[in-house]
Amino acid sequence: MREVYKNVKAPLVYDLPYNITLLEGEGWVTRKGGCPANTGQPVIIPGSMGAYSYLMVGKGNSAFCNSASHGAGRIRSRFDLSRRGVSQSETELGLTGVDCITLREERRIEEAPAAYKPIQSVIDVQVKAEMVDVVARLSPVLTFKA
């Protein structure tokens, strides 16, 4: 980011693990594609680099192991996009108007918005199931893909 924006300050505000195993109570909870959502805990549910992300607060719903999803999931594989994505236009990939810094150009294509399912239904289901509450909807400004 400093190469592009020079002396930008970008301190870590919150680090939310996903795909993790944590000791909780008297046992271990493994979350694959999920994150902790204990009562009052901040939860970030990212959309694609072309869709909203959400700042949520966990509700500690034990029926879901005090968890929330980490995004909507992929609709197209990285392999499919690395093979076929280069032949698609920026518009077809959902990259029009998306500001992305990357160390490898193929990552930009593999992670294009067209690779992901829509996020809104995922948010709606988790709110209805009382897993999380919405605090804020966030618009992507800049994405960094390693």
Backbone as ProteinMPNN parsed JSONL, in Angstrom:
{"seq_chain_A": "MREVYKNVKAPLVYDLPYNITLLEGEGWVTRKGGCPANTGQPVIIPGSMGAYSYLMVGKGNSAFCNSASHGAGRIRSRFDLSRRGVSQSETELGLTGVDCITLREERRIEEAPAAYKPIQSVIDVQVKAEMVDVVARLSPVLTFKA", "coords_chain_A": {"N_chain_A": [[0.814, -1.19, 0.0], [2.004, 1.158, 0.656], [3.654, 1.65, -1.524], [1.871, 2.575, -3.425], [0.297, 4.527, -2.107], [2.066, 6.013, -0.648], [3.026, 7.424, 2.394], [0.922, 6.214, 3.896], [-1.078, 5.503, 6.732], [-1.92, 2.524, 8.143], [-3.022, 0.944, 10.451], [-3.515, -2.175, 12.201], [-6.776, -2.911, 12.974], [-8.666, -4.808, 13.778], [-8.452, -8.273, 14.113], [-9.729, -11.052, 12.711], [-10.028, -14.395, 13.004], [-10.505, -17.167, 10.73], [-11.254, -20.466, 9.539], [-10.14, -22.117, 11.645], [-9.137, -23.697, 14.727], [-10.237, -23.554, 17.994], [-9.883, -23.52, 21.565], [-12.674, -23.805, 23.483], [-14.579, -23.366, 26.229], [-14.914, -26.503, 27.616], [-13.972, -27.928, 25.502], [-12.882, -28.309, 22.048], [-13.427, -26.232, 19.221], [-13.776, -26.418, 15.817], [-13.653, -24.361, 13.058], [-14.414, -24.099, 9.753], [-14.321, -22.0, 7.18], [-15.758, -20.383, 8.749], [-16.264, -18.194, 11.606], [-15.628, -17.091, 15.009], [-18.502, -16.043, 16.863], [-19.315, -15.004, 19.359], [-21.368, -13.769, 22.085], [-21.711, -10.343, 21.758], [-19.282, -10.098, 20.435], [-17.182, -8.663, 17.94], [-17.74, -9.23, 14.471], [-16.663, -9.81, 11.237], [-17.961, -10.042, 8.093], [-16.976, -10.685, 5.051], [-17.692, -9.466, 1.763], [-17.251, -9.928, -1.771], [-14.481, -8.401, -3.583], [-15.895, -6.612, -4.991], [-18.299, -6.23, -3.783], [-20.461, -5.397, -0.991], [-19.169, -5.557, 2.371], [-19.703, -6.708, 5.733], [-19.923, -5.422, 8.988], [-20.546, -6.968, 11.9], [-22.19, -8.026, 14.943], [-21.694, -10.594, 17.208], [-24.115, -12.985, 18.444], [-23.898, -15.101, 20.079], [-25.083, -17.671, 19.59], [-25.764, -20.77, 20.567], [-26.742, -22.947, 19.147], [-25.46, -22.832, 16.772], [-22.855, -23.209, 17.412], [-21.811, -20.83, 18.447], [-20.98, -19.315, 16.202], [-20.302, -17.731, 12.985], [-20.633, -17.267, 9.43], [-17.875, -16.944, 7.139], [-18.117, -15.056, 4.828], [-19.672, -15.599, 1.578], [-18.894, -17.69, 0.022], [-17.382, -19.466, -2.748], [-18.353, -19.448, -6.203], [-17.183, -20.064, -8.496], [-14.237, -21.839, -9.251], [-10.755, -21.239, -8.367], [-9.038, -22.398, -10.199], [-10.67, -22.631, -12.486], [-11.078, -19.916, -13.054], [-8.425, -19.047, -13.421], [-7.777, -20.394, -15.685], [-9.887, -19.891, -17.563], [-10.673, -17.306, -16.997], [-8.916, -15.299, -17.884], [-9.656, -14.892, -20.459], [-11.957, -13.522, -20.306], [-13.8, -10.432, -20.136], [-13.195, -7.387, -18.215], [-15.651, -6.492, -17.281], [-17.256, -8.842, -17.394], [-15.956, -10.318, -15.44], [-16.532, -8.837, -13.253], [-14.889, -6.811, -12.466], [-14.871, -4.155, -13.174], [-14.363, -0.893, -12.197], [-13.232, -1.669, -9.798], [-10.789, -1.287, -7.397], [-7.737, -2.67, -7.043], [-4.846, -3.896, -5.547], [-2.152, -5.98, -6.208], [0.257, -8.606, -5.798], [0.594, -10.531, -7.626], [-0.74, -10.784, -10.765], [-2.52, -12.809, -11.595], [-3.879, -13.461, -9.279], [-5.729, -11.398, -8.945], [-7.573, -11.985, -10.935], [-8.357, -14.604, -10.18], [-9.648, -14.028, -7.803], [-11.73, -12.422, -8.51], [-14.865, -10.589, -8.45], [-16.833, -12.132, -9.816], [-16.252, -14.688, -9.064], [-17.492, -15.269, -6.709], [-20.393, -16.058, -4.673], [-23.459, -14.189, -4.261], [-23.558, -11.959, -1.458], [-25.651, -10.937, 0.141], [-27.91, -12.639, 0.747], [-26.72, -14.474, 2.451], [-26.074, -12.923, 4.65], [-28.675, -12.134, 5.429], [-29.858, -14.614, 6.171], [-28.295, -15.361, 8.384], [-28.82, -13.3, 10.187], [-31.586, -13.656, 10.547], [-31.508, -16.176, 11.739], [-30.579, -15.509, 14.171], [-27.819, -15.394, 14.732], [-26.068, -13.319, 14.389], [-26.02, -9.691, 14.478], [-26.498, -6.882, 12.347], [-24.166, -4.272, 12.232], [-22.857, -2.419, 10.602], [-22.757, -1.679, 7.09], [-20.307, -2.071, 4.705], [-18.608, -0.458, 2.093], [-16.423, -1.548, -0.477], [-13.236, -0.049, -0.88], [-10.56, -0.279, -1.501], [-8.735, -3.118, -2.424], [-6.423, -5.56, -1.377], [-4.558, -8.143, -2.652], [-2.55, -10.795, -1.985]], "CA_chain_A": [[0.0, 0.0, 0.0], [2.875, 2.341, 0.707], [4.136, 1.924, -2.885], [0.843, 3.311, -4.142], [-0.237, 5.67, -1.36], [3.193, 6.626, 0.077], [3.079, 7.295, 3.848], [-0.389, 5.909, 4.449], [-1.092, 4.776, 7.996], [-2.931, 1.467, 8.074], [-2.837, 0.054, 11.604], [-4.458, -3.275, 12.368], [-7.88, -2.512, 13.837], [-9.263, -6.011, 14.342], [-8.027, -9.469, 13.404], [-10.752, -12.069, 12.917], [-9.606, -15.652, 12.374], [-11.454, -18.133, 10.188], [-10.533, -21.718, 9.301], [-9.327, -22.18, 12.858], [-9.605, -24.504, 15.847], [-10.025, -22.817, 19.243], [-10.369, -24.114, 22.801], [-13.828, -23.058, 23.978], [-15.161, -24.129, 27.338], [-14.181, -27.733, 27.923], [-13.641, -28.647, 24.275], [-12.335, -27.585, 20.908], [-14.356, -25.962, 18.129], [-13.107, -26.173, 14.539], [-14.48, -23.612, 12.118], [-13.909, -24.068, 8.378], [-15.174, -21.032, 6.499], [-16.545, -19.717, 9.77], [-15.509, -17.43, 12.59], [-16.342, -16.976, 16.278], [-19.535, -15.01, 16.962], [-19.797, -15.035, 20.733], [-22.195, -12.62, 22.44], [-21.023, -9.057, 21.783], [-17.996, -10.138, 19.725], [-17.194, -8.15, 16.562], [-17.662, -10.229, 13.408], [-16.584, -9.21, 9.908], [-18.34, -10.987, 7.044], [-16.596, -9.989, 3.823], [-18.217, -9.764, 0.436], [-16.13, -9.953, -2.717], [-13.884, -7.067, -3.709], [-16.846, -5.759, -5.691], [-19.577, -6.25, -3.059], [-20.394, -4.935, 0.392], [-18.809, -6.406, 3.501], [-20.539, -6.35, 6.863], [-19.476, -5.464, 10.372], [-21.649, -7.559, 12.647], [-21.899, -8.354, 16.33], [-22.151, -11.953, 17.496], [-25.196, -13.141, 19.414], [-23.62, -16.26, 20.916], [-26.112, -18.685, 19.386], [-25.146, -22.086, 20.797], [-27.195, -23.889, 18.115], [-24.489, -22.717, 15.68], [-21.532, -23.22, 18.062], [-21.369, -19.438, 18.596], [-20.217, -19.075, 14.978], [-20.897, -17.068, 11.824], [-19.89, -17.615, 8.218], [-16.861, -16.0, 6.672], [-18.415, -14.786, 3.432], [-20.712, -16.377, 0.904], [-18.308, -18.841, -0.65], [-17.086, -19.357, -4.175], [-19.242, -20.047, -7.2], [-16.245, -20.54, -9.526], [-12.949, -22.199, -8.647], [-9.564, -20.49, -8.778], [-8.545, -23.057, -11.405], [-11.548, -22.228, -13.592], [-10.814, -18.516, -13.393], [-7.064, -18.879, -13.939], [-7.775, -20.968, -17.021], [-10.851, -19.24, -18.451], [-10.894, -15.919, -16.624], [-8.107, -14.365, -18.67], [-10.318, -14.633, -21.732], [-13.164, -12.749, -20.037], [-13.595, -8.992, -19.992], [-13.276, -6.831, -16.86], [-17.072, -6.443, -16.933], [-17.704, -10.222, -17.135], [-15.346, -10.75, -14.19], [-17.002, -7.966, -12.181], [-13.749, -5.998, -12.032], [-15.013, -2.762, -13.585], [-14.462, 0.018, -11.058], [-12.656, -2.27, -8.599], [-9.391, -0.899, -7.184], [-7.073, -3.833, -6.438], [-3.389, -3.991, -5.589], [-1.791, -7.388, -6.077], [1.639, -8.971, -6.082], [0.533, -11.418, -8.793], [-1.948, -10.422, -11.521], [-3.477, -13.92, -11.652], [-4.697, -13.417, -8.06], [-6.819, -10.457, -9.201], [-8.565, -12.711, -11.734], [-8.861, -15.716, -9.365], [-10.472, -13.49, -6.721], [-12.68, -11.465, -9.096], [-16.222, -10.692, -7.912], [-17.59, -13.201, -10.477], [-15.902, -15.959, -8.435], [-18.204, -15.433, -5.443], [-21.845, -16.003, -4.573], [-23.932, -12.932, -3.667], [-23.424, -11.963, 0.001], [-26.807, -10.459, 0.903], [-28.731, -13.726, 1.29], [-25.948, -15.069, 3.546], [-26.273, -12.007, 5.782], [-30.084, -12.21, 5.832], [-30.106, -15.896, 6.839], [-27.638, -15.371, 9.696], [-29.565, -12.376, 11.051], [-32.858, -14.331, 10.858], [-31.2, -17.293, 12.64], [-30.085, -14.899, 15.408], [-26.398, -15.67, 14.918], [-25.394, -12.02, 14.391], [-26.79, -8.497, 14.131], [-25.745, -5.95, 11.502], [-23.734, -3.003, 12.809], [-22.583, -1.507, 9.487], [-22.482, -2.229, 5.756], [-19.081, -1.412, 4.262], [-18.309, -0.491, 0.652], [-14.978, -1.712, -0.719], [-12.533, 1.104, -1.428], [-9.308, -0.794, -2.033], [-8.485, -4.502, -2.066], [-5.054, -6.044, -1.554], [-4.479, -9.597, -2.798], [-1.139, -11.207, -1.995]], "C_chain_A": [[0.858, 1.253, 0.0], [3.454, 2.678, -0.663], [3.145, 2.783, -3.652], [0.467, 4.605, -3.428], [0.8, 6.372, -0.484], [3.081, 6.391, 1.58], [1.72, 7.046, 4.492], [-0.239, 5.164, 5.777], [-2.231, 3.779, 7.927], [-2.719, 0.497, 9.233], [-3.879, -1.057, 11.617], [-5.524, -2.835, 13.366], [-8.475, -3.735, 14.533], [-8.839, -7.191, 13.487], [-9.023, -10.578, 13.724], [-10.339, -13.361, 12.22], [-10.782, -16.426, 11.792], [-10.619, -19.316, 9.729], [-9.566, -21.951, 10.462], [-9.964, -23.132, 13.872], [-9.237, -23.78, 17.133], [-10.573, -23.615, 20.42], [-11.495, -23.227, 23.321], [-14.519, -23.896, 25.033], [-14.301, -25.337, 27.628], [-13.795, -28.522, 26.683], [-13.115, -27.724, 23.199], [-13.419, -27.4, 19.849], [-13.528, -25.653, 16.884], [-14.091, -25.48, 13.616], [-13.77, -23.581, 10.775], [-14.835, -23.159, 7.594], [-16.076, -20.293, 7.466], [-15.647, -18.984, 10.746], [-16.301, -17.374, 13.888], [-17.355, -15.829, 16.237], [-20.177, -15.078, 18.347], [-20.579, -13.753, 21.031], [-21.342, -11.349, 22.544], [-19.72, -8.995, 21.012], [-18.126, -9.534, 18.333], [-16.998, -9.288, 15.567], [-17.612, -9.465, 12.085], [-16.935, -10.298, 8.901], [-18.07, -10.292, 5.716], [-17.399, -10.432, 2.609], [-17.019, -9.891, -0.493], [-15.546, -8.548, -2.805], [-14.772, -6.113, -4.502], [-18.197, -5.684, -5.002], [-19.369, -5.728, -1.641], [-19.815, -6.007, 1.298], [-19.627, -5.905, 4.68], [-19.778, -6.458, 8.173], [-20.692, -5.898, 11.171], [-21.245, -7.638, 14.119], [-22.507, -9.726, 16.594], [-23.237, -11.977, 18.554], [-25.018, -14.385, 20.287], [-24.674, -17.349, 20.812], [-25.48, -20.081, 19.469], [-25.582, -23.134, 19.777], [-26.246, -23.898, 16.922], [-23.065, -22.626, 16.227], [-20.948, -21.818, 18.178], [-20.519, -19.003, 17.407], [-21.021, -18.259, 13.972], [-20.069, -17.468, 10.61], [-18.815, -16.567, 7.935], [-17.086, -15.803, 5.175], [-19.444, -15.74, 2.869], [-20.167, -17.628, 0.234], [-18.179, -18.626, -2.156], [-18.172, -20.008, -5.02], [-18.402, -20.589, -8.361], [-14.888, -20.768, -8.872], [-11.824, -21.297, -9.143], [-9.017, -21.061, -10.092], [-9.348, -22.629, -12.626], [-11.237, -20.798, -14.021], [-9.406, -18.313, -13.938], [-6.968, -19.394, -15.367], [-8.659, -20.183, -17.983], [-11.0, -17.747, -18.199], [-10.124, -14.918, -17.453], [-8.752, -14.037, -20.008], [-11.596, -13.813, -21.549], [-12.821, -11.272, -19.859], [-13.664, -8.592, -18.515], [-14.735, -6.83, -16.386], [-17.587, -7.832, -16.591], [-17.16, -10.74, -15.805], [-15.821, -9.926, -12.994], [-15.931, -7.027, -11.672], [-13.834, -4.533, -12.443], [-15.214, -1.894, -12.344], [-13.9, -0.528, -9.763], [-11.181, -1.892, -8.516], [-8.702, -2.014, -6.408], [-5.571, -3.739, -6.637], [-3.045, -5.456, -5.392], [-0.325, -7.597, -6.404], [1.723, -9.871, -7.307], [-0.783, -11.169, -9.516], [-2.964, -11.558, -11.577], [-4.364, -13.963, -10.407], [-5.901, -12.504, -8.239], [-7.947, -11.161, -9.968], [-9.18, -13.85, -10.915], [-9.841, -15.246, -8.282], [-11.507, -12.477, -7.222], [-14.071, -11.646, -8.495], [-17.05, -11.819, -8.54], [-17.295, -14.576, -9.877], [-16.79, -16.272, -7.239], [-19.717, -15.347, -5.569], [-22.236, -14.63, -4.007], [-23.956, -13.027, -2.139], [-24.731, -11.694, 0.737], [-27.656, -11.576, 1.499], [-28.043, -14.409, 2.464], [-26.123, -14.227, 4.812], [-27.69, -12.166, 6.322], [-30.378, -13.489, 6.62], [-29.503, -15.901, 8.238], [-28.312, -14.413, 10.686], [-30.87, -13.041, 11.486], [-32.646, -15.476, 11.852], [-30.661, -16.814, 13.993], [-28.669, -15.332, 15.761], [-25.634, -14.362, 15.125], [-26.424, -10.911, 14.169], [-25.897, -7.598, 13.296], [-25.43, -4.681, 12.285], [-23.542, -1.987, 11.683], [-22.366, -2.296, 8.201], [-21.339, -1.395, 5.183], [-18.871, -1.562, 2.762], [-16.817, -0.672, 0.452], [-14.399, -0.457, -1.361], [-11.277, 0.629, -2.135], [-9.146, -2.227, -1.551], [-7.027, -4.822, -2.312], [-5.107, -7.557, -1.605], [-3.01, -9.985, -2.916], [-0.869, -12.197, -3.119]], "O_chain_A": [[0.49, 2.276, -0.578], [3.721, 3.844, -0.951], [3.546, 3.633, -4.447], [0.335, 5.654, -4.06], [0.451, 7.226, 0.331], [3.043, 5.235, 2.003], [1.416, 7.623, 5.536], [0.626, 4.3, 5.918], [-3.378, 4.152, 7.68], [-2.288, -0.637, 9.026], [-4.987, -0.893, 11.106], [-5.2, -2.431, 14.483], [-8.754, -3.701, 15.732], [-8.867, -7.109, 12.259], [-9.145, -10.995, 14.876], [-10.303, -13.422, 10.991], [-11.903, -16.351, 12.294], [-9.408, -19.189, 9.549], [-8.348, -21.979, 10.286], [-11.177, -23.341, 13.868], [-8.076, -23.432, 17.347], [-11.59, -24.298, 20.301], [-11.293, -22.038, 23.57], [-14.986, -25.002, 24.759], [-13.098, -25.212, 27.861], [-13.342, -29.662, 26.79], [-12.93, -26.525, 23.409], [-14.227, -28.298, 19.611], [-12.69, -24.751, 16.888], [-15.213, -25.945, 13.415], [-12.646, -23.09, 10.675], [-15.997, -23.496, 7.364], [-17.044, -19.652, 7.057], [-14.425, -19.131, 10.718], [-17.514, -17.584, 13.881], [-17.094, -14.779, 15.651], [-21.394, -15.191, 18.49], [-20.459, -12.767, 20.304], [-20.382, -11.29, 23.314], [-19.105, -7.931, 20.939], [-19.073, -9.849, 17.612], [-16.194, -10.193, 15.79], [-18.429, -8.576, 11.847], [-16.292, -11.346, 8.857], [-18.831, -9.42, 5.298], [-17.736, -11.606, 2.452], [-15.882, -9.954, -0.026], [-16.052, -7.617, -2.178], [-14.437, -4.939, -4.664], [-19.147, -5.137, -5.563], [-18.24, -5.632, -1.16], [-19.947, -7.203, 1.036], [-20.18, -4.806, 4.636], [-19.086, -7.442, 8.435], [-21.743, -5.258, 11.118], [-20.105, -7.351, 14.483], [-23.661, -9.991, 16.258], [-23.288, -11.122, 19.439], [-25.866, -14.693, 21.124], [-25.113, -17.891, 21.826], [-24.764, -20.511, 18.565], [-24.867, -24.112, 19.56], [-26.224, -24.856, 16.15], [-22.181, -22.046, 15.596], [-19.741, -21.628, 18.027], [-19.463, -18.394, 17.582], [-22.238, -18.114, 14.087], [-18.944, -17.949, 10.745], [-18.865, -15.448, 8.444], [-16.33, -16.324, 4.355], [-20.01, -16.572, 3.578], [-20.934, -18.537, -0.086], [-18.788, -17.727, -2.737], [-18.814, -20.976, -4.613], [-18.847, -21.458, -9.111], [-14.45, -19.975, -8.038], [-11.928, -20.674, -10.2], [-8.592, -20.319, -10.977], [-8.783, -22.305, -13.671], [-11.146, -20.507, -15.213], [-9.209, -17.487, -14.829], [-6.175, -18.893, -16.164], [-8.234, -19.846, -19.088], [-11.408, -17.003, -19.091], [-10.606, -13.813, -17.705], [-8.431, -13.019, -20.621], [-12.246, -13.451, -22.53], [-11.704, -10.916, -19.483], [-14.132, -9.361, -17.674], [-15.015, -7.133, -15.226], [-18.29, -7.993, -15.594], [-17.828, -11.515, -15.12], [-15.543, -10.279, -11.848], [-16.044, -6.498, -10.566], [-12.954, -3.747, -12.094], [-16.119, -2.133, -11.544], [-14.074, 0.094, -8.715], [-10.415, -2.143, -9.446], [-9.041, -2.275, -5.254], [-5.088, -3.529, -7.75], [-3.591, -6.107, -4.501], [0.26, -6.853, -7.191], [2.769, -9.972, -7.948], [-1.847, -11.334, -8.919], [-4.166, -11.294, -11.603], [-5.491, -14.455, -10.475], [-6.983, -12.805, -7.736], [-9.126, -10.954, -9.681], [-10.395, -14.044, -10.95], [-10.751, -15.981, -7.897], [-12.096, -11.752, -6.42], [-14.419, -12.749, -8.072], [-17.89, -12.407, -7.858], [-18.017, -15.534, -10.155], [-16.841, -17.418, -6.794], [-20.251, -14.664, -6.443], [-21.424, -13.983, -3.345], [-24.333, -14.061, -1.589], [-24.909, -12.177, 1.855], [-28.084, -11.47, 2.648], [-28.717, -14.878, 3.381], [-26.298, -14.763, 5.906], [-27.886, -12.314, 7.528], [-31.076, -13.442, 7.633], [-30.128, -16.389, 9.179], [-28.365, -14.69, 11.884], [-31.224, -12.997, 12.664], [-33.497, -15.723, 12.707], [-30.326, -17.627, 14.854], [-28.355, -15.601, 16.921], [-24.692, -14.291, 15.915], [-27.547, -11.163, 13.733], [-24.685, -7.551, 13.504], [-26.305, -4.091, 12.918], [-23.996, -0.846, 11.78], [-21.863, -3.42, 8.215], [-21.398, -0.165, 5.177], [-18.948, -2.667, 2.226], [-16.02, -0.026, 1.133], [-14.996, 0.123, -2.268], [-10.965, 1.081, -3.237], [-9.397, -2.517, -0.381], [-6.453, -4.414, -3.322], [-5.644, -8.19, -0.696], [-2.316, -9.555, -3.837], [0.264, -12.652, -3.28]]}, "name": "protein", "num_of_chains": 1, "seq": "MREVYKNVKAPLVYDLPYNITLLEGEGWVTRKGGCPANTGQPVIIPGSMGAYSYLMVGKGNSAFCNSASHGAGRIRSRFDLSRRGVSQSETELGLTGVDCITLREERRIEEAPAAYKPIQSVIDVQVKAEMVDVVARLSPVLTFKA"}
